Amino acid sequence: MLDYIEVDEDFALVKTHPHRDLVGVPPGETRLRSKHGVTVLCVKSVGEHFTYATADTVLQYGDVILVAGPIAKAERFAGRL
């Protein structure tokens, strides 16, 4: 976990790196929300600026992602590195 913002009593934004099982696979194909209860909102590739993630965004090693979800699920997801 690189950064963490609690937005509401049970909702957080987490800045982290993508897990190796997400690298090279668009989030739309990973069932991330149904498996982990979080959503990848934005991605920042090396040397680039943050941009909105879509179902077709392909994450790479070295990317930084912003993930949103219930606090416990977001923390658990970020701890899987």
N, C-alpha and C positions, 0 to 999 in steps of 0.2 A: 504494500500500500504506500503510495507516494504522498497522497493527501486525502483529506476526508472532511466533508461538510455535512452536518446534520441539518436537513432542511425542515423537518417537521418532527413530531414526537416519535414517529416510526418510519422515517424515510431519509435516505442519505445519498449523497453523490460521492463516489470514490474515484480517485485518480490512481491508476495502476497500469501494469503492463499486461498484454494478453497472455493467457496460458498457452502452453505449446499446443494443446488440442484445438485451439481457436486459430492458430497461425495458418495462413494459406487457405482457409475455409471461410466463405462469407457467413456472417452471423445468421442470416436467414436459413442456412443449412445446418446450423449447430443445435438448434432448439434450445438456445441459451436461456430464454425466458421460462420455458416450461421445465427445464432441468434445474436451473439455479435461482429462478425468480428475480433476475435482474435484466436490465436492458443496456446495451452499449449505445450511448448517445453520441459521442464524438470520438474522433481518432486524430492523433497527431503523429505523422511519420517523421523520421529523422530529417531535420533541415526544413521542415514544412510548418505551417500553422494548423491549429485545430480546424477540423471540418466536421460537419454532421455525418454520422455513420448511417448507412442505409442497409437494407437486407443484402445488397450486392457488394458491400465494402469488403475487401480482402485485407485482413490484418497481417502484419509482418512482424518478425522479431525486431525489437527496438522501438516499436510503436508505443505510444502512450495512449490509453483509452480512459474516457470518463464513463463510469457505469452508475446507473441509478436503480434503487430498489429499496425494499424494507431493510432497516438497519442490520439485523442479524444476517440476512441473506447477502447483503452487499459486503459486509465484513468477512463472512465465510468465503465468498467468491474471491475477494482480494487476498485472503490468506492461503489460497491454493497454489500460489506461485511455488 
